[in-house]
Amino acid sequence: MIVFRFADQIQHFKVLRDGSGKYFLWVVKFDSLNELVKYHRTASVSRSQTIYLQDMIRVCNHVIRLYCMHGVQRCGC
């Protein structure tokens, strides 16, 4: 499963495997997941929208946010 954010929504694309073990989303098949991701950096993962995969942009050093007892979000960035 490839999961990513696009247009303020979380998108999910199921990665399939054929009988010979190759990975694909639509038609083009790959020997590895890394090859599939590399290809979809320049070819859209969607058939209805133009969506290219790219590296995540880190906006904070913390993946999990901790909340104090009053519900105020704290981040030490």
MIZANU-757163 format. One record per atom (N, C-alpha, C): residue number from 1; residue in one letter; chain; atom name; x, y, z. Coordinates in Angstrom, 1 decimal. Each point is the difference from the previous one (the first is absolute). Layout:
<rs>
@num: NUM | residuo: a | cadena: A | atomo: CA | X: X | Y: Y | Z: Z
...
</rs>
This chain:
<rs>
@num: 1 | residuo: m | cadena: A | atomo: N | X: 0.9 | Y: -1.2 | Z: 0.0
@num: 1 | residuo: m | cadena: A | atomo: CA | X: -0.9 | Y: 1.2 | Z: 0.0
@num: 1 | residuo: m | cadena: A | atomo: C | X: 0.9 | Y: 1.2 | Z: 0.0
@num: 2 | residuo: i | cadena: A | atomo: N | X: -0.3 | Y: 0.9 | Z: -0.9
@num: 2 | residuo: i | cadena: A | atomo: CA | X: 0.7 | Y: 1.3 | Z: 0.0
@num: 2 | residuo: i | cadena: A | atomo: C | X: -1.0 | Y: 1.0 | Z: 0.6
@num: 3 | residuo: v | cadena: A | atomo: N | X: 0.4 | Y: 0.7 | Z: 1.0
@num: 3 | residuo: v | cadena: A | atomo: CA | X: -0.8 | Y: 1.0 | Z: 0.7
@num: 3 | residuo: v | cadena: A | atomo: C | X: 0.7 | Y: 1.4 | Z: 0.0
@num: 4 | residuo: f | cadena: A | atomo: N | X: -0.8 | Y: 1.0 | Z: -0.4
@num: 4 | residuo: f | cadena: A | atomo: CA | X: 0.6 | Y: 1.3 | Z: -0.1
@num: 4 | residuo: f | cadena: A | atomo: C | X: -1.0 | Y: 1.1 | Z: 0.1
@num: 5 | residuo: r | cadena: A | atomo: N | X: 0.4 | Y: 1.2 | Z: 0.3
@num: 5 | residuo: r | cadena: A | atomo: CA | X: -0.9 | Y: 1.1 | Z: 0.1
@num: 5 | residuo: r | cadena: A | atomo: C | X: 0.0 | Y: 0.8 | Z: -1.4
@num: 6 | residuo: f | cadena: A | atomo: N | X: -1.2 | Y: 0.3 | Z: -0.4
@num: 6 | residuo: f | cadena: A | atomo: CA | X: -0.2 | Y: 0.8 | Z: -1.2
@num: 6 | residuo: f | cadena: A | atomo: C | X: -1.3 | Y: 0.8 | Z: 0.1
@num: 7 | residuo: a | cadena: A | atomo: N | X: 0.1 | Y: 1.3 | Z: -0.2
@num: 7 | residuo: a | cadena: A | atomo: CA | X: -1.1 | Y: 1.0 | Z: 0.1
@num: 7 | residuo: a | cadena: A | atomo: C | X: -0.7 | Y: -0.2 | Z: 1.3
@num: 8 | residuo: d | cadena: A | atomo: N | X: 0.7 | Y: 0.0 | Z: 1.1
@num: 8 | residuo: d | cadena: A | atomo: CA | X: -0.5 | Y: 0.0 | Z: 1.4
@num: 8 | residuo: d | cadena: A | atomo: C | X: -0.8 | Y: -1.3 | Z: 0.2
@num: 9 | residuo: q | cadena: A | atomo: N | X: 0.3 | Y: -1.1 | Z: -0.7
@num: 9 | residuo: q | cadena: A | atomo: CA | X: -0.7 | Y: -1.3 | Z: 0.2
@num: 9 | residuo: q | cadena: A | atomo: C | X: 1.1 | Y: -1.0 | Z: 0.0
@num: 10 | residuo: i | cadena: A | atomo: N | X: -0.3 | Y: -1.1 | Z: 0.7
@num: 10 | residuo: i | cadena: A | atomo: CA | X: 0.9 | Y: -1.2 | Z: 0.0
@num: 10 | residuo: i | cadena: A | atomo: C | X: -0.5 | Y: -0.9 | Z: -1.1
@num: 11 | residuo: q | cadena: A | atomo: N | X: 1.0 | Y: -0.4 | Z: -0.9
@num: 11 | residuo: q | cadena: A | atomo: CA | X: -0.3 | Y: -0.8 | Z: -1.1
@num: 11 | residuo: q | cadena: A | atomo: C | X: 0.6 | Y: -1.4 | Z: 0.2
@num: 12 | residuo: h | cadena: A | atomo: N | X: -0.7 | Y: -1.1 | Z: -0.4
@num: 12 | residuo: h | cadena: A | atomo: CA | X: 0.5 | Y: -1.3 | Z: 0.1
@num: 12 | residuo: h | cadena: A | atomo: C | X: 0.0 | Y: -0.7 | Z: -1.4
@num: 13 | residuo: f | cadena: A | atomo: N | X: 1.1 | Y: -0.6 | Z: -0.4
@num: 13 | residuo: f | cadena: A | atomo: CA | X: 0.1 | Y: -0.7 | Z: -1.2
@num: 13 | residuo: f | cadena: A | atomo: C | X: 0.6 | Y: -1.4 | Z: 0.3
@num: 14 | residuo: k | cadena: A | atomo: N | X: -0.8 | Y: -1.1 | Z: -0.3
@num: 14 | residuo: k | cadena: A | atomo: CA | X: 0.4 | Y: -1.3 | Z: 0.2
@num: 14 | residuo: k | cadena: A | atomo: C | X: 1.1 | Y: -0.4 | Z: -1.0
@num: 15 | residuo: v | cadena: A | atomo: N | X: 1.1 | Y: -0.5 | Z: 0.5
@num: 15 | residuo: v | cadena: A | atomo: CA | X: 1.1 | Y: -0.5 | Z: -0.9
@num: 15 | residuo: v | cadena: A | atomo: C | X: -0.3 | Y: -1.5 | Z: -0.2
@num: 16 | residuo: l | cadena: A | atomo: N | X: -0.1 | Y: -0.4 | Z: -1.2
@num: 16 | residuo: l | cadena: A | atomo: CA | X: -0.3 | Y: -1.4 | Z: -0.4
@num: 16 | residuo: l | cadena: A | atomo: C | X: 1.2 | Y: -0.7 | Z: -0.4
@num: 17 | residuo: r | cadena: A | atomo: N | X: -0.1 | Y: -1.4 | Z: 0.0
@num: 17 | residuo: r | cadena: A | atomo: CA | X: 1.1 | Y: -0.8 | Z: -0.5
@num: 17 | residuo: r | cadena: A | atomo: C | X: -0.5 | Y: -1.0 | Z: -1.0
@num: 18 | residuo: d | cadena: A | atomo: N | X: 0.7 | Y: -0.2 | Z: -1.1
@num: 18 | residuo: d | cadena: A | atomo: CA | X: -0.5 | Y: -1.0 | Z: -1.0
@num: 18 | residuo: d | cadena: A | atomo: C | X: 0.6 | Y: -1.4 | Z: 0.4
@num: 19 | residuo: g | cadena: A | atomo: N | X: -0.3 | Y: -1.0 | Z: -0.9
@num: 19 | residuo: g | cadena: A | atomo: CA | X: 0.4 | Y: -1.3 | Z: 0.3
@num: 19 | residuo: g | cadena: A | atomo: C | X: 1.5 | Y: -0.2 | Z: 0.0
@num: 20 | residuo: s | cadena: A | atomo: N | X: 0.8 | Y: 0.9 | Z: -0.6
@num: 20 | residuo: s | cadena: A | atomo: CA | X: 1.4 | Y: -0.2 | Z: 0.0
@num: 20 | residuo: s | cadena: A | atomo: C | X: 0.7 | Y: 0.9 | Z: 1.1
@num: 21 | residuo: g | cadena: A | atomo: N | X: -0.9 | Y: 0.6 | Z: 0.9
@num: 21 | residuo: g | cadena: A | atomo: CA | X: 0.5 | Y: 0.8 | Z: 1.1
@num: 21 | residuo: g | cadena: A | atomo: C | X: 0.3 | Y: 1.5 | Z: -0.3
@num: 22 | residuo: k | cadena: A | atomo: N | X: -0.3 | Y: 0.4 | Z: -1.2
@num: 22 | residuo: k | cadena: A | atomo: CA | X: 0.2 | Y: 1.5 | Z: -0.3
@num: 22 | residuo: k | cadena: A | atomo: C | X: -1.1 | Y: 0.8 | Z: 0.6
@num: 23 | residuo: y | cadena: A | atomo: N | X: 0.4 | Y: 1.2 | Z: 0.4
@num: 23 | residuo: y | cadena: A | atomo: CA | X: -0.9 | Y: 1.0 | Z: 0.6
@num: 23 | residuo: y | cadena: A | atomo: C | X: -0.6 | Y: 1.0 | Z: -1.0
@num: 24 | residuo: f | cadena: A | atomo: N | X: -1.2 | Y: 0.4 | Z: 0.2
@num: 24 | residuo: f | cadena: A | atomo: CA | X: -0.6 | Y: 1.0 | Z: -0.9
@num: 24 | residuo: f | cadena: A | atomo: C | X: -1.2 | Y: 0.6 | Z: 0.7
@num: 25 | residuo: l | cadena: A | atomo: N | X: -0.4 | Y: 1.2 | Z: -0.5
@num: 25 | residuo: l | cadena: A | atomo: CA | X: -1.2 | Y: 0.7 | Z: 0.4
@num: 25 | residuo: l | cadena: A | atomo: C | X: -1.0 | Y: -0.1 | Z: -1.1
@num: 26 | residuo: w | cadena: A | atomo: N | X: 0.4 | Y: 0.2 | Z: -1.3
@num: 26 | residuo: w | cadena: A | atomo: CA | X: -0.9 | Y: -0.1 | Z: -1.1
@num: 26 | residuo: w | cadena: A | atomo: C | X: 0.5 | Y: -1.0 | Z: -1.0
@num: 27 | residuo: v | cadena: A | atomo: N | X: 0.9 | Y: 0.5 | Z: -1.0
@num: 27 | residuo: v | cadena: A | atomo: CA | X: 0.4 | Y: -0.9 | Z: -1.1
@num: 27 | residuo: v | cadena: A | atomo: C | X: 1.5 | Y: -0.3 | Z: 0.1
@num: 28 | residuo: v | cadena: A | atomo: N | X: 0.8 | Y: 1.1 | Z: 0.2
@num: 28 | residuo: v | cadena: A | atomo: CA | X: 1.5 | Y: -0.1 | Z: 0.1
@num: 28 | residuo: v | cadena: A | atomo: C | X: 0.4 | Y: -0.9 | Z: 1.2
@num: 29 | residuo: k | cadena: A | atomo: N | X: 0.8 | Y: -1.0 | Z: -0.2
@num: 29 | residuo: k | cadena: A | atomo: CA | X: 0.4 | Y: -0.9 | Z: 1.1
@num: 29 | residuo: k | cadena: A | atomo: C | X: 1.5 | Y: 0.2 | Z: 0.3
@num: 30 | residuo: f | cadena: A | atomo: N | X: 0.4 | Y: -0.3 | Z: 1.3
@num: 30 | residuo: f | cadena: A | atomo: CA | X: 1.3 | Y: 0.3 | Z: 0.5
@num: 30 | residuo: f | cadena: A | atomo: C | X: 0.5 | Y: -1.2 | Z: 0.8
@num: 31 | residuo: d | cadena: A | atomo: N | X: 1.3 | Y: -0.2 | Z: 0.0
@num: 31 | residuo: d | cadena: A | atomo: CA | X: 0.6 | Y: -1.1 | Z: 0.8
@num: 31 | residuo: d | cadena: A | atomo: C | X: 0.1 | Y: 0.3 | Z: 1.5
@num: 32 | residuo: s | cadena: A | atomo: N | X: -0.1 | Y: 1.3 | Z: 0.3
@num: 32 | residuo: s | cadena: A | atomo: CA | X: 0.1 | Y: 0.4 | Z: 1.4
@num: 32 | residuo: s | cadena: A | atomo: C | X: -0.9 | Y: 1.2 | Z: 0.3
@num: 33 | residuo: l | cadena: A | atomo: N | X: -0.3 | Y: 0.1 | Z: 1.3
@num: 33 | residuo: l | cadena: A | atomo: CA | X: -0.8 | Y: 1.2 | Z: 0.5
@num: 33 | residuo: l | cadena: A | atomo: C | X: 0.7 | Y: 1.3 | Z: -0.3
@num: 34 | residuo: n | cadena: A | atomo: N | X: 1.4 | Y: -0.1 | Z: 0.2
@num: 34 | residuo: n | cadena: A | atomo: CA | X: 0.8 | Y: 1.2 | Z: -0.2
@num: 34 | residuo: n | cadena: A | atomo: C | X: -0.1 | Y: 0.5 | Z: -1.4
@num: 35 | residuo: e | cadena: A | atomo: N | X: 0.0 | Y: -0.9 | Z: -1.0
@num: 35 | residuo: e | cadena: A | atomo: CA | X: -0.2 | Y: 0.3 | Z: -1.4
@num: 35 | residuo: e | cadena: A | atomo: C | X: -1.3 | Y: 0.6 | Z: -0.3
@num: 36 | residuo: l | cadena: A | atomo: N | X: -1.1 | Y: -0.5 | Z: 0.6
@num: 36 | residuo: l | cadena: A | atomo: CA | X: -1.3 | Y: 0.5 | Z: -0.1
@num: 36 | residuo: l | cadena: A | atomo: C | X: -0.1 | Y: 1.4 | Z: 0.5
@num: 37 | residuo: v | cadena: A | atomo: N | X: 0.5 | Y: 0.3 | Z: 1.2
@num: 37 | residuo: v | cadena: A | atomo: CA | X: 0.0 | Y: 1.3 | Z: 0.5
@num: 37 | residuo: v | cadena: A | atomo: C | X: 0.8 | Y: 1.0 | Z: -0.8
@num: 38 | residuo: k | cadena: A | atomo: N | X: 1.2 | Y: -0.4 | Z: -0.5
@num: 38 | residuo: k | cadena: A | atomo: CA | X: 0.8 | Y: 0.8 | Z: -0.8
@num: 38 | residuo: k | cadena: A | atomo: C | X: -0.7 | Y: 0.4 | Z: -1.3
@num: 39 | residuo: y | cadena: A | atomo: N | X: -0.7 | Y: -0.9 | Z: -0.6
@num: 39 | residuo: y | cadena: A | atomo: CA | X: -0.8 | Y: 0.2 | Z: -1.3
@num: 39 | residuo: y | cadena: A | atomo: C | X: -1.1 | Y: 1.0 | Z: 0.3
@num: 40 | residuo: h | cadena: A | atomo: N | X: -0.7 | Y: -0.1 | Z: 1.1
@num: 40 | residuo: h | cadena: A | atomo: CA | X: -1.1 | Y: 0.9 | Z: 0.3
@num: 40 | residuo: h | cadena: A | atomo: C | X: 0.4 | Y: 1.3 | Z: 0.6
@num: 41 | residuo: r | cadena: A | atomo: N | X: 1.3 | Y: 0.3 | Z: 0.0
@num: 41 | residuo: r | cadena: A | atomo: CA | X: 0.4 | Y: 1.4 | Z: 0.3
@num: 41 | residuo: r | cadena: A | atomo: C | X: -0.2 | Y: 0.9 | Z: -1.3
@num: 42 | residuo: t | cadena: A | atomo: N | X: -0.1 | Y: -0.7 | Z: -1.2
@num: 42 | residuo: t | cadena: A | atomo: CA | X: -0.1 | Y: 0.8 | Z: -1.2
@num: 42 | residuo: t | cadena: A | atomo: C | X: -1.2 | Y: -0.5 | Z: -0.8
@num: 43 | residuo: a | cadena: A | atomo: N | X: -0.7 | Y: -1.0 | Z: 0.4
@num: 43 | residuo: a | cadena: A | atomo: CA | X: -1.3 | Y: -0.5 | Z: -0.6
@num: 43 | residuo: a | cadena: A | atomo: C | X: -1.0 | Y: -0.1 | Z: 1.1
@num: 44 | residuo: s | cadena: A | atomo: N | X: -1.2 | Y: 0.6 | Z: -0.3
@num: 44 | residuo: s | cadena: A | atomo: CA | X: -1.1 | Y: 0.1 | Z: 1.0
@num: 44 | residuo: s | cadena: A | atomo: C | X: -0.4 | Y: -1.4 | Z: 0.5
@num: 45 | residuo: v | cadena: A | atomo: N | X: -0.2 | Y: -0.1 | Z: 1.3
@num: 45 | residuo: v | cadena: A | atomo: CA | X: -0.6 | Y: -1.2 | Z: 0.6
@num: 45 | residuo: v | cadena: A | atomo: C | X: -1.5 | Y: -0.1 | Z: -0.2
@num: 46 | residuo: s | cadena: A | atomo: N | X: -0.6 | Y: 1.1 | Z: -0.4
@num: 46 | residuo: s | cadena: A | atomo: CA | X: -1.5 | Y: 0.0 | Z: -0.2
@num: 46 | residuo: s | cadena: A | atomo: C | X: -0.3 | Y: 0.1 | Z: -1.5
@num: 47 | residuo: r | cadena: A | atomo: N | X: -1.1 | Y: -0.6 | Z: -0.3
@num: 47 | residuo: r | cadena: A | atomo: CA | X: -0.5 | Y: 0.1 | Z: -1.4
@num: 47 | residuo: r | cadena: A | atomo: C | X: -0.9 | Y: 1.2 | Z: -0.1
@num: 48 | residuo: s | cadena: A | atomo: N | X: -0.6 | Y: 0.5 | Z: 1.0
@num: 48 | residuo: s | cadena: A | atomo: CA | X: -0.9 | Y: 1.1 | Z: 0.0
@num: 48 | residuo: s | cadena: A | atomo: C | X: 0.6 | Y: 1.4 | Z: 0.3
@num: 49 | residuo: q | cadena: A | atomo: N | X: 1.1 | Y: 0.0 | Z: 0.7
@num: 49 | residuo: q | cadena: A | atomo: CA | X: 0.7 | Y: 1.2 | Z: 0.4
@num: 49 | residuo: q | cadena: A | atomo: C | X: 1.5 | Y: -0.1 | Z: -0.3
@num: 50 | residuo: t | cadena: A | atomo: N | X: 0.7 | Y: 1.1 | Z: -0.1
@num: 50 | residuo: t | cadena: A | atomo: CA | X: 1.4 | Y: -0.1 | Z: -0.1
@num: 50 | residuo: t | cadena: A | atomo: C | X: 0.7 | Y: 0.1 | Z: 1.4
@num: 51 | residuo: i | cadena: A | atomo: N | X: 0.5 | Y: -1.2 | Z: 0.4
@num: 51 | residuo: i | cadena: A | atomo: CA | X: 0.5 | Y: -0.1 | Z: 1.4
@num: 51 | residuo: i | cadena: A | atomo: C | X: 1.4 | Y: -0.7 | Z: -0.2
@num: 52 | residuo: y | cadena: A | atomo: N | X: 1.1 | Y: 0.7 | Z: 0.4
@num: 52 | residuo: y | cadena: A | atomo: CA | X: 1.3 | Y: -0.6 | Z: 0.0
@num: 52 | residuo: y | cadena: A | atomo: C | X: 0.4 | Y: -0.3 | Z: 1.4
@num: 53 | residuo: l | cadena: A | atomo: N | X: 0.7 | Y: -1.0 | Z: 0.2
@num: 53 | residuo: l | cadena: A | atomo: CA | X: 0.6 | Y: -0.3 | Z: 1.3
@num: 53 | residuo: l | cadena: A | atomo: C | X: 1.2 | Y: 0.8 | Z: 0.2
@num: 54 | residuo: q | cadena: A | atomo: N | X: 0.2 | Y: 0.5 | Z: 1.3
@num: 54 | residuo: q | cadena: A | atomo: CA | X: 1.2 | Y: 0.7 | Z: 0.3
@num: 54 | residuo: q | cadena: A | atomo: C | X: 0.3 | Y: -0.2 | Z: 1.5
@num: 55 | residuo: d | cadena: A | atomo: N | X: 1.2 | Y: 0.3 | Z: 0.4
@num: 55 | residuo: d | cadena: A | atomo: CA | X: 0.4 | Y: -0.2 | Z: 1.4
@num: 55 | residuo: d | cadena: A | atomo: C | X: -0.8 | Y: 0.8 | Z: 0.9
@num: 56 | residuo: m | cadena: A | atomo: N | X: -0.2 | Y: -0.5 | Z: 1.2
@num: 56 | residuo: m | cadena: A | atomo: CA | X: -0.8 | Y: 0.8 | Z: 1.0
@num: 56 | residuo: m | cadena: A | atomo: C | X: 0.9 | Y: 1.2 | Z: 0.4
@num: 57 | residuo: i | cadena: A | atomo: N | X: -0.7 | Y: 1.1 | Z: 0.3
@num: 57 | residuo: i | cadena: A | atomo: CA | X: 0.6 | Y: 1.2 | Z: 0.5
@num: 57 | residuo: i | cadena: A | atomo: C | X: -0.2 | Y: 0.0 | Z: 1.5
@num: 58 | residuo: r | cadena: A | atomo: N | X: 1.1 | Y: 0.0 | Z: 0.7
@num: 58 | residuo: r | cadena: A | atomo: CA | X: -0.1 | Y: 0.0 | Z: 1.5
@num: 58 | residuo: r | cadena: A | atomo: C | X: -0.3 | Y: 1.4 | Z: 0.5
@num: 59 | residuo: v | cadena: A | atomo: N | X: -1.1 | Y: 0.1 | Z: 0.7
@num: 59 | residuo: v | cadena: A | atomo: CA | X: -0.4 | Y: 1.3 | Z: 0.5
@num: 59 | residuo: v | cadena: A | atomo: C | X: 0.3 | Y: 0.1 | Z: 1.5
@num: 60 | residuo: c | cadena: A | atomo: N | X: 0.3 | Y: -1.1 | Z: 0.6
@num: 60 | residuo: c | cadena: A | atomo: CA | X: 0.3 | Y: -0.1 | Z: 1.4
@num: 60 | residuo: c | cadena: A | atomo: C | X: 0.9 | Y: -1.2 | Z: 0.3
@num: 61 | residuo: n | cadena: A | atomo: N | X: 0.8 | Y: 0.1 | Z: 1.0
@num: 61 | residuo: n | cadena: A | atomo: CA | X: 0.8 | Y: -1.1 | Z: 0.3
@num: 61 | residuo: n | cadena: A | atomo: C | X: -0.7 | Y: -1.1 | Z: 0.7
@num: 62 | residuo: h | cadena: A | atomo: N | X: -1.3 | Y: 0.2 | Z: 0.4
@num: 62 | residuo: h | cadena: A | atomo: CA | X: -0.7 | Y: -1.0 | Z: 0.7
@num: 62 | residuo: h | cadena: A | atomo: C | X: -1.2 | Y: -0.6 | Z: -0.9
@num: 63 | residuo: v | cadena: A | atomo: N | X: 0.0 | Y: -1.3 | Z: 0.0
@num: 63 | residuo: v | cadena: A | atomo: CA | X: -1.1 | Y: -0.6 | Z: -0.8
@num: 63 | residuo: v | cadena: A | atomo: C | X: -1.3 | Y: -0.1 | Z: 0.9
@num: 64 | residuo: i | cadena: A | atomo: N | X: 0.2 | Y: -0.3 | Z: 1.3
@num: 64 | residuo: i | cadena: A | atomo: CA | X: -1.1 | Y: -0.1 | Z: 0.9
@num: 64 | residuo: i | cadena: A | atomo: C | X: 0.0 | Y: 1.3 | Z: 0.9
@num: 65 | residuo: r | cadena: A | atomo: N | X: -1.1 | Y: 0.7 | Z: 0.0
@num: 65 | residuo: r | cadena: A | atomo: CA | X: -0.2 | Y: 1.2 | Z: 0.8
@num: 65 | residuo: r | cadena: A | atomo: C | X: -0.5 | Y: -0.4 | Z: 1.4
@num: 66 | residuo: l | cadena: A | atomo: N | X: 0.6 | Y: 0.6 | Z: 1.0
@num: 66 | residuo: l | cadena: A | atomo: CA | X: -0.5 | Y: -0.3 | Z: 1.4
@num: 66 | residuo: l | cadena: A | atomo: C | X: -0.8 | Y: 1.2 | Z: 0.5
@num: 67 | residuo: y | cadena: A | atomo: N | X: -1.0 | Y: -0.3 | Z: 0.7
@num: 67 | residuo: y | cadena: A | atomo: CA | X: -0.9 | Y: 1.0 | Z: 0.5
@num: 67 | residuo: y | cadena: A | atomo: C | X: 0.1 | Y: 0.1 | Z: 1.5
@num: 68 | residuo: c | cadena: A | atomo: N | X: 0.0 | Y: 1.2 | Z: 0.5
@num: 68 | residuo: c | cadena: A | atomo: CA | X: 0.1 | Y: 0.1 | Z: 1.5
@num: 68 | residuo: c | cadena: A | atomo: C | X: -1.4 | Y: -0.3 | Z: 0.6
@num: 69 | residuo: m | cadena: A | atomo: N | X: -0.1 | Y: 0.1 | Z: 1.3
@num: 69 | residuo: m | cadena: A | atomo: CA | X: -1.3 | Y: -0.4 | Z: 0.6
@num: 69 | residuo: m | cadena: A | atomo: C | X: -1.1 | Y: 0.9 | Z: -0.4
@num: 70 | residuo: h | cadena: A | atomo: N | X: 0.3 | Y: 1.2 | Z: -0.5
@num: 70 | residuo: h | cadena: A | atomo: CA | X: -1.1 | Y: 1.0 | Z: -0.4
@num: 70 | residuo: h | cadena: A | atomo: C | X: -0.3 | Y: -0.1 | Z: -1.4
@num: 71 | residuo: g | cadena: A | atomo: N | X: 0.6 | Y: -1.0 | Z: -0.8
@num: 71 | residuo: g | cadena: A | atomo: CA | X: -0.3 | Y: -0.2 | Z: -1.4
@num: 71 | residuo: g | cadena: A | atomo: C | X: 0.7 | Y: 1.0 | Z: -0.9
@num: 72 | residuo: v | cadena: A | atomo: N | X: 1.0 | Y: 0.6 | Z: 0.5
@num: 72 | residuo: v | cadena: A | atomo: CA | X: 0.8 | Y: 1.0 | Z: -0.9
@num: 72 | residuo: v | cadena: A | atomo: C | X: 1.1 | Y: -0.8 | Z: -0.7
@num: 73 | residuo: q | cadena: A | atomo: N | X: 0.1 | Y: 0.1 | Z: -1.3
@num: 73 | residuo: q | cadena: A | atomo: CA | X: 1.0 | Y: -0.7 | Z: -0.7
@num: 73 | residuo: q | cadena: A | atomo: C | X: 1.4 | Y: 0.6 | Z: 0.3
@num: 74 | residuo: r | cadena: A | atomo: N | X: 1.0 | Y: -0.8 | Z: 0.2
@num: 74 | residuo: r | cadena: A | atomo: CA | X: 1.3 | Y: 0.5 | Z: 0.3
@num: 74 | residuo: r | cadena: A | atomo: C | X: 1.0 | Y: -0.6 | Z: -1.1
@num: 75 | residuo: c | cadena: A | atomo: N | X: 0.8 | Y: 0.8 | Z: -0.5
@num: 75 | residuo: c | cadena: A | atomo: CA | X: 1.0 | Y: -0.5 | Z: -0.9
@num: 75 | residuo: c | cadena: A | atomo: C | X: 1.3 | Y: 0.8 | Z: 0.3
@num: 76 | residuo: g | cadena: A | atomo: N | X: 1.1 | Y: -0.7 | Z: 0.1
@num: 76 | residuo: g | cadena: A | atomo: CA | X: 1.3 | Y: 0.6 | Z: 0.3
@num: 76 | residuo: g | cadena: A | atomo: C | X: 0.8 | Y: 0.4 | Z: -1.2
@num: 77 | residuo: c | cadena: A | atomo: N | X: -0.6 | Y: 0.2 | Z: -1.2
@num: 77 | residuo: c | cadena: A | atomo: CA | X: 0.8 | Y: 0.4 | Z: -1.2
@num: 77 | residuo: c | cadena: A | atomo: C | X: 0.5 | Y: 1.4 | Z: 0.1
</rs>
